[in-house]
Amino acid sequence: MIPPKEYAEKVGAKYQTVMLWLRQNLIPGAQRFDLPAGGHYYTIPEDAPKPETRRGPKPKKAAKKAGK
């Protein structure tokens, strides 16, 4: 198991991006540990694959038609 910073360097991503992936549960096998004084930390398997995500803005949802 490795820390998020080391994983970010390994997969060529920014640390903030890896933390976002962790909060969204996109890295398989990652574990979150709560600290007794508050807060938490993550560990990631060394062989965890880089999540495949789409870059750019999310597509807009179709607007509801008024009156129907």
C-alpha positions in Angstrom: 0.0 0.0 0.0 1.3 3.5 -0.9 0.1 7.0 0.1 -1.8 9.1 -2.4 1.2 11.4 -3.1 3.3 8.5 -4.3 0.4 7.1 -6.3 0.0 10.5 -8.0 3.7 10.5 -9.1 3.4 6.9 -10.3 0.4 7.4 -12.5 1.4 10.9 -13.6 -1.5 12.8 -12.0 -1.8 15.7 -9.7 -2.2 15.0 -5.9 -5.4 17.0 -5.9 -6.8 14.8 -8.7 -5.9 11.6 -6.9 -7.7 12.9 -3.7 -10.8 13.7 -5.8 -10.7 10.1 -7.2 -10.4 8.7 -3.7 -13.4 10.8 -2.5 -15.4 9.5 -5.5 -14.3 5.8 -4.9 -12.7 5.6 -8.3 -9.5 3.8 -7.3 -10.2 0.0 -6.6 -8.7 -1.3 -3.4 -8.1 2.1 -1.8 -8.7 2.2 1.9 -9.8 5.1 4.1 -8.7 5.2 7.8 -10.3 7.5 10.3 -8.0 9.1 12.9 -8.9 9.2 16.6 -8.4 12.9 16.8 -10.5 13.6 13.7 -9.6 13.5 10.0 -8.6 10.6 7.9 -6.0 9.3 5.5 -5.9 6.9 2.5 -3.7 4.1 1.3 -3.8 2.7 -2.2 -2.6 -0.6 -3.6 0.7 -0.3 -5.5 -0.8 -2.1 -8.5 -4.1 -0.1 -8.6 -4.9 1.1 -12.1 -5.4 4.7 -13.0 -9.2 5.5 -13.3 -10.5 6.2 -16.7 -12.3 9.5 -16.5 -13.5 11.9 -19.1 -12.0 15.3 -19.1 -13.8 18.6 -19.6 -17.2 19.9 -18.7 -20.1 17.5 -18.0 -22.8 17.3 -20.6 -25.9 19.4 -19.8 -29.1 17.6 -19.0 -32.0 18.2 -21.3 -34.2 21.0 -20.0 -37.8 20.2 -19.1 -40.3 21.6 -21.6 -42.6 24.1 -20.1 -46.3 23.3 -20.1 -46.1 19.6 -20.9 
